[in-house]
Amino acid sequence: MHEYFVTQQLIKIAEDELKEIKPKRVLSIKVIVGELSGIIDESLKFYFDVLTKGTILEGSKLEIEQKKALLFCNACHEYFERTKDFLCPKCKALGKLTQYGKEFYIESIEVDDGDEN
């Protein structure tokens, strides 16, 4: 259910960014979602479609790019993608979670400003 509130904020941020350029319409919004962010893609898309009705974002496409979680190995000082057992593939030491994979932000907004040039 927290996707509802997250989507509200996403829409508010996008609308605030669009106030200055006043596009004819918004074609798409690309968001980055880390696999450890706790955000469920399907719920985000559902609430986006519902909450953008009647706004400048209505009819735009929500594109979601997933980012893998990265762990850090204190033994060999390498980052690696999360494994089932959290073990470093290089030295087999236990890795620790990092901020990589917890992301959630707007990467880009594609607009149609009505100019044909």
N, C-alpha and C positions, 0 to 999 in steps of 0.2 A: 504493500500500500504506500510505502514511502516514495515510490516512483511518481505518484500523483503530485506530491509537493516538489519533488526534484524537477518534474516536467514544467510545473508552474514557473519555477525559477529560471529554467532554461528558456522558456518563452519570453519572460520578462527581460532577460539579458539580451536576447536576440532583438526584441522590439526596441530596446534602448539603443542598441547599436545601429538600427535601421532608421532611427528618427532623423539623423542628419542627412542621409542620402536619399530618403523618400523614394524607394524604388517603385516601379509600376507593380511588380509582384515578386515574391520570393519563390525561387525554383527549388532550392534544397538547402538543408542545414546538415552539416557533417559534424558528428560528435565522436569523441574518443571516449571509450568506456573500458576501464581496466577490469580484468577478470575477477579481481578481488574487491571491486567497488561495491558489490552487493546489489547492483542494478540489473534488472532483468529486461533484456532487449524487447521482448514482446510486449511487456507492460508499458515500457517507455514509448513504444510506437503507438500503442492503443491510446494512452493518455494524450500523446501529442496530437493525434487525429481529432480527439474529442475537444481538447482545450484550445486548439487553434481556430475552431469554427468562429467566423465573424471577426477574425483578426487579419492583419497583413500576411500572416503565415499560413492562412487557410489554403489548402491545396498543395502546399510545398511537401517535398519528400524529406523524410528524416533518414539520413544515412548514418549507420552506426559502424564504427571500426573498433574491433576488439583489440586490446593490448594484453599481451601475455604477462603474467607475473614473473618477475626476476628475483632470484635469491642471491645472496652474497655469501661466498665461502671465506671465512676468516683464516683458514689454513693456507689456501693458495691465492687468495685475494682476487678471485674471479667472480663475475656475475654469470648466472646460468638460469635457464628457464626452469620453472617449477617442475619438480619430478614427484612421483607418487610418494616416495619416501624422504624427500627433501635432501637427498644426498648429492653432493657435488659429483658430476660425471668425470671430472678430471682426477680428484684425489680421494673421493668417497667420504669426505668429512661432511658433517651436518651443516647445511646452509641455513641462513636466517632470512626472514622476509625483509623486503625493502619497500620503498614507496612505489616502485615500478609494479604496476598492475592494479593500483588503487585510483588511477586517474579517472576524471570525468570532467570534460570541458568541450567547448565548441571549437572545432578546428577551422571551419570555414562556413560562410553563408554565400550561396550563389543567388544572384538577383537578376531580374530583367528590368533594366532602367528605362526601357522604351526607345533607346537610341538605336538606330539601324547602322550608324557609322562605326 
